[in-house]
């Protein structure tokens, strides 16, 4: 059985060591421009956590994108940051209410077949040895 901080999902060629998040600087929450997709339930949960109405929360932190809603990004020194990544301490300020997209990282379909992209950006990824 894997260690408590080691996560594994069937069909993925790697383990995820969640302790690495404490020291990586939020690499999965910053870098290139992208989408952090959210649904209305998640919006409501995050708004509640921030003490805002859903409408006010959406005005401050959400943008409409093709096919739905996404959290906004902040550009700091030409780098894109999730609007909830603390730019100094590099932790998520809404961690307990973070969207499903964030909760399921790094077990995304796109990494199942091409884990090389993930190995370069996430220090918590440990390759599963291939059977011989």
C-alpha positions as CSV (number, residue, x, y, z in Angstrom):
1,X,0.0,0.0,0.0
2,X,1.4,3.4,-0.9
3,X,2.5,5.9,1.8
4,X,-0.2,8.2,3.1
5,X,1.0,11.2,1.2
6,X,1.4,9.2,-2.0
7,X,-1.6,9.2,-4.3
8,X,-2.2,6.8,-7.2
9,X,-5.0,6.4,-9.7
10,X,-5.4,3.4,-12.0
11,X,-4.2,3.9,-15.5
12,X,-1.9,6.7,-14.7
13,X,1.8,6.1,-15.1
14,X,2.8,8.0,-12.0
15,X,2.3,8.5,-8.3
16,X,1.8,12.0,-6.8
17,X,3.6,12.9,-3.6
18,X,1.4,15.6,-2.1
19,X,4.0,16.7,0.4
20,X,5.9,18.3,-2.5
21,X,3.2,21.0,-2.8
22,X,4.6,22.6,0.4
23,X,7.9,23.5,-1.4
24,X,7.2,23.8,-5.1
25,X,6.0,27.4,-5.2
26,X,2.6,26.8,-6.8
27,X,3.9,25.7,-10.2
28,X,0.5,24.2,-11.1
29,X,-1.2,27.5,-10.3
30,X,1.1,29.8,-12.3
31,X,2.9,30.1,-15.5
32,X,1.1,30.1,-18.8
33,X,-2.3,31.6,-19.5
34,X,-5.1,29.1,-19.2
35,X,-8.5,28.3,-17.7
36,X,-9.5,27.2,-14.2
37,X,-13.0,26.1,-15.1
38,X,-15.7,26.4,-12.4
39,X,-19.3,25.6,-12.2
40,X,-22.1,27.5,-10.4
41,X,-21.9,25.3,-7.2
42,X,-18.2,25.9,-6.9
43,X,-18.7,29.6,-7.5
44,X,-21.2,29.6,-4.6
45,X,-18.9,27.7,-2.3
46,X,-16.0,30.0,-3.0
47,X,-18.1,33.1,-2.7
48,X,-19.3,31.9,0.7
49,X,-15.8,31.2,1.8
50,X,-14.8,34.7,0.9
51,X,-17.9,36.2,2.6
52,X,-19.2,37.6,-0.7
53,X,-22.5,37.2,-2.6
54,X,-22.1,35.0,-5.7
55,X,-22.7,38.1,-7.9
56,X,-20.0,40.1,-6.2
57,X,-17.6,37.1,-6.2
58,X,-18.1,36.6,-9.9
59,X,-17.5,40.3,-10.6
60,X,-14.2,40.2,-8.8
61,X,-12.8,36.8,-9.6
62,X,-14.6,35.1,-12.5
63,X,-14.4,35.6,-16.3
64,X,-16.7,34.1,-19.0
65,X,-14.8,31.9,-21.4
66,X,-15.9,29.8,-24.3
67,X,-18.0,27.0,-22.8
68,X,-18.4,28.4,-19.3
69,X,-16.7,30.2,-16.5
70,X,-13.1,30.4,-15.4
71,X,-11.3,32.0,-12.4
72,X,-9.4,35.1,-13.4
73,X,-5.7,35.3,-13.6
74,X,-3.4,38.0,-12.3
75,X,-0.3,38.9,-14.3
76,X,2.7,39.5,-12.1
77,X,6.1,40.1,-13.7
78,X,4.8,38.7,-17.0
79,X,3.7,35.5,-15.3
80,X,0.1,34.3,-15.0
81,X,-1.1,33.5,-11.5
82,X,-4.4,32.1,-10.4
83,X,-6.2,34.9,-8.6
84,X,-6.2,32.8,-5.5
85,X,-2.5,31.9,-5.4
86,X,-0.8,34.0,-2.8
87,X,2.1,35.6,-4.8
88,X,4.4,35.8,-1.8
89,X,3.8,32.5,0.1
90,X,2.6,30.5,-3.0
91,X,-0.3,28.8,-1.3
92,X,-3.9,28.7,-2.4
93,X,-6.0,31.1,-0.4
94,X,-9.2,29.1,-1.0
95,X,-7.7,25.6,-0.7
96,X,-10.6,24.0,1.1
97,X,-13.1,25.3,-1.5
98,X,-10.9,25.0,-4.6
99,X,-12.6,23.9,-7.8
100,X,-12.7,20.2,-8.9
101,X,-10.1,21.0,-11.6
102,X,-7.6,21.9,-8.9
103,X,-8.7,19.0,-6.6
104,X,-8.0,16.4,-9.3
105,X,-4.6,17.7,-10.4
106,X,-2.3,16.0,-11.4
107,X,-4.7,13.2,-12.5
108,X,-6.0,14.8,-15.6
109,X,-6.7,12.9,-18.8
110,X,-4.2,15.0,-20.8
111,X,-1.4,13.7,-18.6
112,X,-2.4,10.0,-18.8
113,X,-1.0,9.6,-22.3
114,X,1.6,12.4,-22.1
115,X,3.0,12.5,-18.6
116,X,6.3,14.0,-19.8
117,X,4.7,17.5,-19.6
118,X,3.9,16.9,-16.0
119,X,7.3,15.4,-15.0
120,X,8.9,18.7,-16.0
121,X,6.6,21.0,-14.0
122,X,5.5,19.1,-10.9
123,X,8.2,18.0,-8.3
124,X,5.6,15.7,-6.7
125,X,5.4,13.3,-9.6
126,X,7.1,9.9,-9.3
127,X,7.1,7.7,-12.3
128,X,5.7,4.2,-11.9
129,X,8.3,1.6,-13.0
130,X,7.3,-0.2,-16.2
131,X,6.9,-3.9,-15.9
132,X,9.7,-5.9,-17.3
